Amino acid sequence: MRTLKLLGEGIPFPFSILYARGARKYFMRFYKEIAEEVASEIEAGYLLDLGTGHGLLPIEIAKIAPNVKITGIDISEDMVRIARKNVKREGVADRVKFQAGDANNLSFDDGSFDFIISTGAMHHWSNPITVFNEAHRVLKYGGKAWIYDLRRDASREKLEKYRLS
């Protein structure tokens, strides 16, 4: 039996299960839009997803960008376990890998990735500047990093566009 593991960052069990179920139900439109945006920017290469969670966004990117190899990291080992189940079910496990890791101290060589994304994770980071520095270190020269997160001052139009329904 798993026990509740509290971390300074990340979503621990059993909340990881609830989050993954809710994300599939409520956020797929958002993930599909981001996947299309990202796929229009990178036709081939290596992409890193920081705070991948359940892995649904990398899976969507892999479905429409067949020449992109994706690594997703998350500090929650339970979220990584869920992501690995999801990628097997969706049939893109040959191009999408997940691993537990800390965005404050990435285990990748300098210049490893052509593109970095993160959605909804930054507000969990206790030291975002450290994560940005690590992202910059592992990003190839000329690569891009896109960070999507929540804002308290979002306009009503934006909130309505991504409203939970």
TIDOKE-529831 format. One record per residue (C-alpha): residue number from 1; residue in one letter; x, y negated, z negated. Coordinates in pm, 1 decimal, m for minus. Each point is the difference from the previous one (the first is absolute). Example, Ala and Ser with C-alpha at 12.3 -4.5 7.8 and 13.67 -1.06 7.14 Angstrom:
BEGIN
  num  residu         u         v         w
    1       A    1230.0     450.0    m780.0
    2       S     137.0    m344.0      66.0
This chain:
BEGIN
  num  residu         u         v         w
    1       M       0.0       0.0       0.0
    2       R     129.8    m344.7      93.0
    3       T      29.0    m262.2    m267.0
    4       L     m59.6    m370.4      26.9
    5       K     335.6    m156.7      84.6
    6       L      16.0    m373.8     m50.8
    7       L     257.0    m189.3     203.8
    8       G      80.8    m366.4      18.5
    9       E     m97.6       8.1     366.0
   10       G    m213.9     231.3     209.5
   11       I    m330.9     178.6     m46.7
   12       P      24.7     297.5    m239.2
   13       F    m206.6     319.8      m6.7
   14       P    m302.3      25.5     m27.8
   15       F     m55.7    m348.4     146.1
   16       S     198.1      99.3     310.1
   17       I    m273.3     248.4      95.1
   18       L    m274.8    m261.1     m37.3
   19       Y     200.9    m258.4     191.4
   20       A      67.4     237.2     290.2
   21       R    m367.6      93.9      29.5
   22       G    m110.6    m362.3     m11.9
   23       A     259.9    m109.7     252.8
   24       R    m113.5     258.4     254.2
   25       K    m358.1    m113.2     m41.7
   26       Y      40.3    m377.4     m20.7
   27       F     326.9    m106.6     163.1
   28       M      30.9     202.1     320.6
   29       R    m111.6    m291.2     219.5
   30       F     270.9    m215.1    m159.1
   31       Y     266.1     271.6      51.2
   32       K    m103.0      50.6     362.3
   33       E      29.5    m374.1      70.6
   34       I     343.8     m16.2    m158.2
   35       A     107.4     315.2     186.6
   36       E     m98.4    m163.0     330.5
   37       E     188.6    m319.5     m88.2
   38       V     312.1     193.0     m98.9
   39       A     m14.2     234.0     301.3
   40       S     m16.8    m302.5     229.4
   41       E     333.6    m116.0    m145.7
   42       I     197.7     325.5      m9.9
   43       E     m14.3     254.9     280.9
   44       A     281.3     219.8    m131.8
   45       G     233.5      17.1    m295.8
   46       Y      m7.9      40.9    m374.3
   47       L    m258.6    m154.9    m229.3
   48       L      m1.3     m15.0    m381.0
   49       D    m320.7     m39.4    m200.3
   50       L      70.7    m136.4    m349.4
   51       G    m261.2     105.9    m255.0
   52       T    m160.5     242.3     244.7
   53       G    m247.8     137.4    m252.6
   54       H    m219.7     262.1     163.9
   55       G     174.4     m40.3     336.6
   56       L    m306.0     m86.1     207.1
   57       L     158.3    m303.2     169.6
   58       P     314.7     182.5     120.4
   59       I    m222.3     278.8     128.2
   60       E    m209.1    m248.2     200.3
   61       I     314.7    m160.1     143.2
   62       A     137.5     341.3     100.7
   63       K    m322.6      84.3     182.9
   64       I      35.6    m299.0     233.4
   65       A     380.1     m38.0      11.5
   66       P     136.6     344.9      89.3
   67       N     363.2    m116.3      28.5
   68       V      18.5    m146.2    m350.2
   69       K     136.8     201.4    m291.8
   70       I    m136.9    m112.1    m334.2
   71       T     120.8      37.6    m355.7
   72       G    m233.9     m94.8    m281.4
   73       I     120.2     m45.0    m355.6
   74       D    m196.7     m40.5    m318.4
   75       I     103.6      m6.8    m363.3
   76       S    m290.8     229.7     m90.7
   77       E      88.1     363.5      60.6
   78       D    m371.0      82.1      m7.7
   79       M     m72.5    m248.4     280.4
   80       V     281.1     156.4     204.8
   81       R    m153.3     344.0     m56.3
   82       I    m335.3    m133.0     128.4
   83       A     170.0    m165.8     300.3
   84       R     171.6     326.1      93.6
   85       K    m333.6     182.4      m3.3
   86       N    m154.7    m273.1     213.8
   87       V     277.5       8.2     261.5
   88       K     m23.9     377.5      38.1
   89       R    m376.3     m25.0      46.5
   90       E      38.9    m269.3     268.6
   91       G     265.0     187.9     199.8
   92       V     277.1    m260.6       8.6
   93       A     234.4     153.5    m260.9
   94       D     274.2      30.3     263.6
   95       R      31.4    m382.5      10.6
   96       V    m119.7    m115.0    m343.0
   97       K     184.4      85.7    m321.6
   98       F     m71.8    m105.7    m355.5
   99       Q     222.3     m13.3    m302.9
  100       A      m8.2    m129.6    m353.7
  101       G     218.7    m304.9     m33.4
  102       D      44.0    m339.5    m158.6
  103       A     m22.4    m301.3     230.6
  104       N     236.4    m184.8    m236.9
  105       N     278.3     247.1      84.2
  106       L     m52.7     157.9     341.7
  107       S     191.7     319.1      73.5
  108       F      59.3     m84.7     367.4
  109       D     311.7    m121.1     177.8
  110       D      33.4    m361.4     107.8
  111       G    m176.1     m70.3     330.2
  112       S    m202.6     323.7       4.6
  113       F    m337.8    m136.0     114.5
  114       D    m133.0    m199.3     295.1
  115       F    m317.4    m102.0    m179.0
  116       I    m117.9     m15.8    m362.2
  117       I    m357.7     m32.0    m118.0
  118       S    m168.9     m16.4    m334.8
  119       T    m370.8     m32.0     m68.4
  120       G    m146.9     m70.5    m339.4
  121       A     315.0      84.8    m194.1
  122       M     169.2    m333.0     m63.8
  123       H    m232.0     m92.3    m285.5
  124       H     125.2     316.7    m176.3
  125       W     368.3     m97.9      26.2
  126       S     145.0    m147.1    m317.9
  127       N     285.2    m160.8     197.1
  128       P    m104.5     m66.9     361.3
  129       I     326.4    m180.8      83.2
  130       T     197.6     317.5     m72.8
  131       V    m232.8     196.7     229.5
  132       F      33.4    m262.7     275.0
  133       N     380.0      14.6     m29.6
  134       E      m6.2     379.9      26.2
  135       A    m235.3     m16.7     298.7
  136       H     233.0    m247.3     168.6
  137       R     297.3     229.1     m68.7
  138       V    m158.7     306.7     163.7
  139       L    m149.6    m196.0     291.1
  140       K     194.6       4.9     327.2
  141       Y     123.7    m330.2     136.6
  142       G    m291.7    m152.8     191.4
  143       G    m252.9     227.8    m170.5
  144       K    m328.5    m116.2    m147.7
  145       A    m157.9      32.1    m341.2
  146       W    m372.5     m61.8     m52.5
  147       I    m142.4     m18.9    m350.5
  148       Y    m376.8       7.1     m46.6
  149       D    m142.1     m60.5    m344.9
  150       L    m288.9    m145.2    m193.2
  151       R     m35.5    m368.2     m75.7
  152       R    m228.8    m162.7    m251.3
  153       D     m43.7    m302.0     225.8
  154       A    m111.4     194.6     309.0
  155       S    m263.3    m176.3     206.2
  156       R    m358.7     122.5      m3.6
  157       E      36.6      89.4     370.1
  158       K     298.3     227.7     m68.8
  159       L    m172.4     159.2    m298.0
  160       E    m309.8      61.3     209.0
  161       K     205.4     153.1     282.7
  162       Y     157.2     257.7    m234.0
  163       R    m295.0      31.9    m237.7
  164       L     m56.4     336.2    m161.3
  165       S    m321.0     144.4     137.0
